[in-house]
């Protein structure tokens, strides 16, 4: 038997090599979190599309009912002053409105089917004939955000930034391994051997167990490759890979800053459009109201007045749809803002806990180790469990649960309550200079 022990000077500590395997698990967690954030935002955006489809159907149905009344009045005046061209025009308008109602009904069903596919509820399968009808209204309260705090929250919470940091750590570990391969190989070898020779096998085993004949060998081996071009090329490759991962980190931070600022701008724009479209809708409603009051008061009307009434009805419907679209765009922009900040799960009260191999303790993301050459890597900071003071909103609209209705009646004949004519206050945004992306990630403690 023989026992051989070797100790080399250019080997890497096993815990550093295990760091790559741990980073694979952490990267998978961040990928899962990124997909969950996208899914949650997509569900919320689709829900608001369903709200818009419902209101569009109600508005177009109301417009059709009004057009039918005006058409009947024109047909009754055929013997007085209405000619065939005017009657034909009113009939064409009614048919166009009827076609718009059919399109709106189909759009409601399509959005409902898409939402059922995203929800993936076994009680409401995608192939069912159930149409989801939203049950809540669209609030228009302003929100307050600090740009600097929003950017800080996004940089800490976005999975893309965390994945870039893990990529830096992987590149640093490979860089350390490549650097050790360039060092001379100095090995200490210790060898012990038991030998025996006897007449029978039993006697030989007995002498071996008695350790009567033991040989000890100790040796030092020093190896220096001539030129060492392969190891130097590998080290240069790993250095370039780490530089590439650092640039990818900076690009990820830059993209996050751009997404947050764009989301804030869209939220502010859509909130301002709510007031603009509401004023337009109230003005259009007042014009139509005056026409109806004059028709009832004067106890008479002309064909030209009926044609003007048809035009004003279409203008009011357009203004109502523009207001609904502005409200939906506002809530969609808020959902996209929380997605850009990386806190969409916390906003929707979705808690993500990743267990370890035993399934008992959550998997924490520790600080990344710095390489031996002094170059630092950024710490991996887990996302906050709840939205901190970095992004304080006066209201956080939640997608309300949806009700199911039969496909034969996807819409109600009752018009939604008209919003108040008082223009809401403008949202307060605190602009500030965003922090620039660092040239290298911040240094972590060794």
C-alpha positions as CSV (number, residue, x, y, z in Angstrom):
1,X,0.0,0.0,0.0
2,X,1.1,3.6,-0.6
3,X,-0.1,7.0,0.6
4,X,0.8,10.1,-1.5
5,X,0.2,13.7,-0.3
6,X,0.8,16.8,-2.5
7,X,0.6,20.5,-1.7
8,X,0.8,23.0,-4.6
9,X,1.3,26.7,-4.5
10,X,-0.9,27.7,-7.5
11,X,-4.2,26.0,-6.4
12,X,-7.4,28.0,-5.7
13,X,-9.3,27.7,-2.5
14,X,-12.4,25.5,-2.9
15,X,-14.7,28.1,-1.4
16,X,-13.9,30.5,-4.3
17,X,-14.8,27.9,-6.9
18,X,-18.0,27.1,-5.0
19,X,-18.9,30.8,-5.3
20,X,-19.6,30.3,-9.0
21,X,-22.1,27.5,-8.2
22,X,-23.7,29.7,-5.6
23,X,-23.9,32.6,-8.0
24,X,-25.7,30.3,-10.5
25,X,-28.4,29.7,-7.9
26,X,-28.6,33.4,-7.1
27,X,-28.8,34.3,-10.8
28,X,-31.7,31.8,-11.2
29,X,-33.5,33.5,-8.3
30,X,-33.1,36.9,-9.9
31,X,-34.3,35.5,-13.2
32,X,-37.4,34.2,-11.5
33,X,-38.0,37.5,-9.7
34,X,-37.6,39.4,-13.0
35,X,-40.2,37.1,-14.7
36,X,-42.6,37.5,-11.8
37,X,-42.3,41.3,-12.0
38,X,-43.0,41.3,-15.7
39,X,-46.0,38.9,-15.3
40,X,-47.5,41.0,-12.5
41,X,-47.1,44.2,-14.5
42,X,-48.6,42.5,-17.6
43,X,-51.6,41.3,-15.6
44,X,-52.2,44.8,-14.2
45,X,-51.9,46.4,-17.6
46,X,-54.2,43.9,-19.2
47,X,-56.7,44.5,-16.4
48,X,-56.8,48.2,-17.2
49,X,-57.2,47.4,-20.9
50,X,-60.3,45.4,-19.8
51,X,-61.5,48.4,-17.9
52,X,-61.1,50.6,-21.1
53,X,-62.8,48.0,-23.2
54,X,-65.8,47.9,-20.8
55,X,-66.2,51.7,-20.8
56,X,-65.8,51.9,-24.6
57,X,-68.6,49.4,-25.0
58,X,-70.9,51.4,-22.6
59,X,-70.1,54.6,-24.4
60,X,-70.7,53.2,-27.9
61,X,-73.9,51.5,-26.8
62,X,-75.2,54.8,-25.4
63,X,-74.2,56.5,-28.6
64,X,-76.1,53.9,-30.7
65,X,-79.3,54.4,-28.6
66,X,-79.2,58.1,-29.1
67,X,-78.6,57.7,-32.9
68,X,-81.6,55.4,-33.3
69,X,-83.8,58.0,-31.7
70,X,-82.6,60.8,-34.0
71,X,-82.9,58.5,-37.0
72,X,-86.5,57.7,-36.1
73,X,-87.3,61.4,-35.8
74,X,-85.8,62.1,-39.2
75,X,-87.8,59.3,-40.8
76,X,-91.0,60.8,-39.3
77,X,-90.2,64.1,-41.0
78,X,-89.9,62.5,-44.4
79,X,-93.2,64.0,-45.5
80,X,-92.4,67.5,-44.1
81,X,-88.9,68.7,-44.9
82,X,-86.5,65.7,-44.7
83,X,-85.2,64.4,-48.1
84,X,-83.9,60.9,-48.9
85,X,-80.3,61.9,-48.7
86,X,-80.6,63.2,-45.1
87,X,-82.5,60.0,-44.1
88,X,-80.0,57.8,-45.7
89,X,-77.1,59.6,-44.0
90,X,-78.8,59.1,-40.6
91,X,-79.2,55.4,-41.3
92,X,-75.6,55.1,-42.4
93,X,-74.5,56.7,-39.1
94,X,-76.6,54.3,-37.1
95,X,-75.2,51.3,-38.9
96,X,-71.6,52.6,-38.4
97,X,-72.3,53.0,-34.7
98,X,-73.8,49.5,-34.6
99,X,-70.6,48.1,-36.2
100,X,-68.6,50.0,-33.5
101,X,-70.6,48.3,-30.8
102,X,-69.9,44.9,-32.3
103,X,-66.2,45.7,-32.5
104,X,-66.2,46.8,-28.8
105,X,-67.9,43.6,-27.8
106,X,-65.3,41.6,-29.6
107,X,-62.5,43.6,-28.0
108,X,-64.0,43.0,-24.6
109,X,-64.0,39.3,-25.1
110,X,-60.5,39.3,-26.5
111,X,-59.0,41.2,-23.6
112,X,-61.0,39.0,-21.2
113,X,-59.5,35.9,-22.8
114,X,-56.0,37.3,-22.6
115,X,-56.5,38.2,-18.9
116,X,-57.8,34.7,-18.2
117,X,-54.7,33.3,-19.8
118,X,-52.4,35.5,-17.6
119,X,-54.3,34.7,-14.4
120,X,-54.3,30.9,-15.2
121,X,-57.1,30.3,-12.7
122,X,-58.4,26.7,-12.9
123,X,-61.8,27.9,-12.0
124,X,-61.9,30.3,-15.0
125,X,-60.2,28.4,-17.8
126,X,-59.2,30.2,-21.0
127,X,-61.6,28.0,-23.1
128,X,-64.6,28.9,-21.0
129,X,-67.4,31.2,-22.3
130,X,-67.1,33.4,-19.2
131,X,-66.3,37.0,-19.8
132,X,-64.5,38.9,-17.1
133,X,-66.0,42.3,-16.2
134,X,-64.0,44.7,-14.1
135,X,-65.8,45.8,-10.9
136,X,-63.9,48.9,-9.8
137,X,-63.7,52.5,-11.1
138,X,-60.5,54.3,-12.1
139,X,-59.3,56.7,-9.4
140,X,-57.4,59.8,-10.4
141,X,-55.5,60.7,-7.2
142,X,-52.1,62.2,-7.7
143,X,-48.9,60.4,-6.7
144,X,-45.7,61.9,-5.2
145,X,-42.3,60.5,-6.0
146,X,-38.7,61.6,-5.4
147,X,-36.6,61.0,-8.5
148,X,-33.4,60.4,-6.5
149,X,-35.0,57.9,-4.1
150,X,-36.8,56.2,-7.0
151,X,-33.5,55.7,-8.8
152,X,-31.8,54.4,-5.6
153,X,-34.6,51.9,-5.1
154,X,-34.4,50.8,-8.7
155,X,-30.7,50.2,-8.6
156,X,-31.0,48.2,-5.4
157,X,-34.2,46.2,-6.4
158,X,-33.9,45.6,-10.1
159,X,-33.0,42.0,-10.9
160,X,-31.1,43.0,-14.0
161,X,-28.7,45.0,-11.8
162,X,-28.3,42.2,-9.4
163,X,-27.5,39.8,-12.2
164,X,-24.9,42.2,-13.5
165,X,-23.2,42.2,-10.1
166,X,-23.3,38.4,-10.0
167,X,-21.6,38.4,-13.4
168,X,-18.9,40.6,-12.0
169,X,-18.3,38.2,-9.1
170,X,-18.1,35.2,-11.5
171,X,-15.6,37.1,-13.7
172,X,-13.5,38.0,-10.6
173,X,-13.3,34.4,-9.5
174,X,-12.3,33.2,-13.0
175,X,-9.7,36.0,-13.0
176,X,-8.2,34.8,-9.7
177,X,-8.0,31.2,-11.1
178,X,-6.3,32.4,-14.2
179,X,-3.8,34.5,-12.2
180,X,-2.9,31.5,-10.1
181,X,-2.2,29.5,-13.3
182,X,0.5,32.0,-14.2
183,X,2.5,31.4,-11.0
184,X,5.3,28.9,-10.7
185,X,4.2,25.4,-9.6
186,X,5.9,24.5,-6.3
187,X,4.8,21.2,-4.9
188,X,5.6,19.4,-1.7
189,X,5.2,15.6,-2.0
190,X,5.1,13.2,1.0
191,X,4.9,9.5,0.3
192,X,4.7,6.5,2.6
193,X,4.8,2.9,1.4
194,X,4.4,-0.5,3.1
195,X,6.3,-3.4,1.5
196,X,6.9,-6.9,2.4
197,X,8.1,-10.2,0.9
198,X,7.4,-13.6,2.4
199,X,6.8,-17.3,1.5
200,X,3.0,-17.2,1.7
201,X,0.4,-14.5,1.3
202,X,-0.8,-14.8,4.9
203,X,2.7,-14.2,6.2
204,X,3.1,-11.3,3.8
205,X,-0.1,-9.7,5.1
206,X,0.9,-10.2,8.6
207,X,4.2,-8.5,8.1
208,X,2.4,-5.6,6.3
209,X,0.0,-5.1,9.2
210,X,2.9,-5.2,11.6
211,X,4.5,-2.3,9.7
212,X,7.8,-3.9,9.7
213,X,8.9,-2.6,6.4
214,X,7.9,1.1,5.8
215,X,9.5,3.3,3.2
216,X,9.2,7.2,3.5
217,X,9.8,9.5,0.6
218,X,9.7,13.4,0.8
219,X,10.3,15.6,-2.2
220,X,10.0,19.2,-3.5
221,X,9.1,19.9,-7.1
222,X,9.5,23.4,-8.6
223,X,8.2,24.0,-12.1
224,X,8.4,27.2,-14.2
225,X,7.0,27.1,-17.7
226,X,9.2,28.7,-20.3
227,X,7.5,31.7,-21.8
228,X,4.2,30.7,-20.0
229,X,2.2,32.1,-23.0
230,X,-0.8,29.9,-22.5
231,X,-1.4,31.0,-18.9
232,X,-0.7,34.7,-19.7
233,X,-3.2,34.6,-22.6
234,X,-5.8,33.0,-20.3
235,X,-5.2,35.7,-17.7
236,X,-5.6,38.4,-20.3
237,X,-8.8,36.9,-21.5
238,X,-10.2,36.8,-17.9
239,X,-9.2,40.4,-17.4
240,X,-11.1,41.4,-20.5
241,X,-14.1,39.4,-19.4
242,X,-14.1,41.2,-16.0
243,X,-13.9,44.6,-17.8
244,X,-16.8,43.5,-20.0
245,X,-18.9,42.5,-17.0
246,X,-18.1,45.9,-15.4
247,X,-19.3,47.7,-18.5
248,X,-22.4,45.5,-18.6
249,X,-23.1,46.6,-15.0
250,X,-22.8,50.3,-16.0
251,X,-25.1,49.7,-18.9
252,X,-27.7,48.0,-16.7
253,X,-27.6,50.9,-14.3
254,X,-28.0,53.4,-17.2
255,X,-30.9,51.5,-18.6
256,X,-32.6,51.4,-15.2
257,X,-32.2,55.1,-14.8
258,X,-33.6,55.7,-18.2
259,X,-36.7,53.5,-17.6
260,X,-37.4,55.1,-14.2
261,X,-37.3,58.7,-15.7
262,X,-39.3,57.7,-18.7
263,X,-42.0,56.1,-16.5
264,X,-42.2,59.2,-14.3
265,X,-42.6,61.4,-17.3
266,X,-45.3,59.2,-18.7
267,X,-47.2,59.2,-15.4
268,X,-47.0,63.0,-15.2
269,X,-48.1,63.5,-18.8
270,X,-51.1,61.1,-18.5
271,X,-52.2,62.7,-15.3
272,X,-52.3,66.1,-16.9
273,X,-54.2,64.6,-19.8
274,X,-56.9,63.5,-17.4
275,X,-57.8,67.1,-16.6
276,X,-57.6,68.2,-20.3
277,X,-59.8,65.4,-21.5
278,X,-62.3,65.8,-18.6
279,X,-62.7,69.5,-19.5
280,X,-63.3,68.6,-23.1
281,X,-65.8,66.0,-22.2
282,X,-67.7,68.4,-19.9
283,X,-67.8,71.0,-22.7
284,X,-69.1,68.5,-25.2
285,X,-71.7,67.3,-22.8
286,X,-72.9,70.9,-22.2
287,X,-73.2,71.5,-26.0
288,X,-75.4,68.4,-26.4
289,X,-77.4,69.3,-23.3
290,X,-78.2,72.8,-24.7
291,X,-79.4,71.3,-28.0
292,X,-81.7,68.9,-26.2
293,X,-83.1,71.6,-23.9
294,X,-83.8,73.9,-26.9
295,X,-85.5,71.0,-28.7
296,X,-87.7,70.3,-25.8
297,X,-88.4,73.9,-25.0
298,X,-89.2,75.2,-28.4
299,X,-91.4,72.2,-29.2
300,X,-89.9,71.9,-32.7
301,X,-86.8,71.1,-34.6
302,X,-85.5,71.1,-38.1
303,X,-83.6,68.6,-40.1
304,X,-80.4,70.7,-39.8
305,X,-80.8,70.7,-36.0
306,X,-81.1,66.9,-35.9
307,X,-78.0,66.6,-38.1
308,X,-76.2,68.9,-35.7
309,X,-77.4,66.7,-32.8
310,X,-75.9,63.6,-34.4
311,X,-72.6,65.4,-34.8
312,X,-72.6,66.6,-31.2
313,X,-73.4,63.0,-30.0
314,X,-70.3,61.7,-31.8
315,X,-68.2,64.5,-30.4
316,X,-69.3,63.7,-26.9
317,X,-68.6,60.0,-27.3
318,X,-65.1,60.8,-28.6
319,X,-64.4,63.0,-25.6
320,X,-65.6,60.4,-23.2
321,X,-63.4,57.7,-24.8
322,X,-60.4,60.1,-24.7
323,X,-61.0,60.6,-21.0
324,X,-61.2,56.9,-20.3
325,X,-58.0,56.3,-22.4
326,X,-56.2,59.0,-20.3
327,X,-57.2,57.4,-17.0
328,X,-56.2,53.9,-18.3
329,X,-52.8,55.2,-19.5
330,X,-52.2,56.9,-16.2
331,X,-52.7,53.7,-14.2
332,X,-50.7,51.7,-16.7
333,X,-47.9,54.2,-16.3
334,X,-47.9,53.8,-12.6
335,X,-47.7,50.0,-12.9
336,X,-44.8,50.5,-15.3
337,X,-43.1,52.8,-12.9
338,X,-43.1,50.2,-10.1
339,X,-41.8,47.7,-12.6
340,X,-39.0,50.0,-13.5
341,X,-38.2,50.5,-9.8
342,X,-38.3,46.7,-9.2
343,X,-40.9,46.8,-6.5
344,X,-44.0,45.6,-8.5
345,X,-44.2,42.4,-6.4
346,X,-44.2,44.3,-3.1
347,X,-46.7,46.8,-4.4
348,X,-49.1,43.9,-5.3
349,X,-48.3,42.1,-1.9
350,X,-46.5,39.2,-3.6
351,X,-43.9,37.8,-1.3
352,X,-41.0,35.8,-2.9
353,X,-39.1,33.5,-0.5
354,X,-36.5,31.1,-1.9
355,X,-35.7,28.2,0.4
356,X,-32.4,26.5,0.6
357,X,-31.8,22.8,-0.1
358,X,-33.5,21.8,3.2
359,X,-36.5,24.0,2.3
360,X,-36.5,25.7,5.7
361,X,-34.3,28.8,5.7
362,X,-34.6,31.5,3.0
363,X,-31.6,31.8,0.7
364,X,-29.7,35.0,1.6
365,X,-27.5,36.8,-0.9
366,X,-24.2,37.5,0.9
367,X,-21.6,40.1,0.0
368,X,-19.4,39.3,-2.9
369,X,-15.7,38.8,-2.3
370,X,-13.1,41.1,-3.7
371,X,-10.3,39.5,-5.8
372,X,-6.8,39.5,-4.5
373,X,-5.6,42.2,-6.9
374,X,-7.5,44.9,-5.0
375,X,-10.2,45.4,-7.6
376,X,-13.6,45.6,-5.9
377,X,-16.9,44.1,-6.8
378,X,-20.3,45.5,-5.8
379,X,-22.3,44.0,-2.9
380,X,-25.4,42.1,-3.8
381,X,-28.2,43.7,-1.7
382,X,-31.5,41.8,-1.5
383,X,-34.5,43.7,-2.6
384,X,-36.6,45.3,0.2
385,X,-39.6,43.4,1.4
386,X,-41.8,46.4,1.5
387,X,-41.6,49.7,-0.4
388,X,-39.5,52.0,1.8
389,X,-39.7,55.7,2.0
390,X,-37.8,56.0,-1.2
391,X,-41.0,56.0,-3.1
392,X,-43.9,57.2,-1.1
393,X,-47.2,57.5,-3.0
394,X,-50.3,59.1,-1.7
395,X,-52.3,56.3,-3.4
396,X,-51.3,53.0,-4.7
397,X,-54.2,51.7,-6.9
398,X,-54.5,48.0,-6.8
399,X,-56.1,45.9,-9.5
400,X,-59.5,45.0,-8.1
401,X,-60.9,41.5,-8.5
402,X,-62.9,40.8,-11.5
403,X,-66.4,39.4,-11.8
404,X,-67.5,36.8,-14.2
405,X,-70.5,37.3,-16.5
406,X,-72.1,35.3,-19.3
407,X,-70.7,35.8,-22.7
408,X,-74.1,36.6,-24.1
409,X,-74.2,39.8,-22.0
410,X,-70.6,41.2,-21.9
411,X,-71.7,44.7,-21.0
412,X,-74.3,46.5,-19.0
413,X,-76.8,48.9,-20.3
414,X,-76.3,51.2,-17.4
415,X,-73.8,54.0,-18.2
416,X,-70.9,54.5,-15.8
417,X,-71.1,57.4,-13.4
418,X,-69.7,60.6,-14.8
419,X,-66.6,61.8,-13.0
420,X,-66.7,65.1,-11.2
421,X,-66.1,68.2,-13.3
422,X,-63.7,69.6,-10.7
423,X,-60.2,69.3,-12.1
424,X,-57.9,67.4,-9.7
425,X,-54.7,68.9,-8.5
426,X,-51.5,68.3,-10.5
427,X,-49.2,65.7,-9.2
428,X,-46.1,66.7,-7.3
429,X,-42.8,65.5,-8.7
430,X,-39.5,66.3,-7.0
431,X,-36.9,66.5,-9.8
432,X,-33.3,66.1,-8.9
433,X,-30.1,65.2,-10.6
434,X,-29.9,61.4,-10.9
435,X,-26.8,59.7,-9.6
436,X,-24.4,58.8,-12.4
437,X,-23.5,55.2,-12.9
438,X,-20.2,54.4,-11.2
439,X,-17.2,53.5,-13.4
440,X,-16.7,50.4,-11.2
441,X,-19.1,48.9,-8.7
442,X,-18.7,50.1,-5.1
443,X,-16.2,48.2,-2.9
444,X,-17.4,45.5,-0.6
445,X,-15.7,44.4,2.6
446,X,-13.4,41.6,2.3
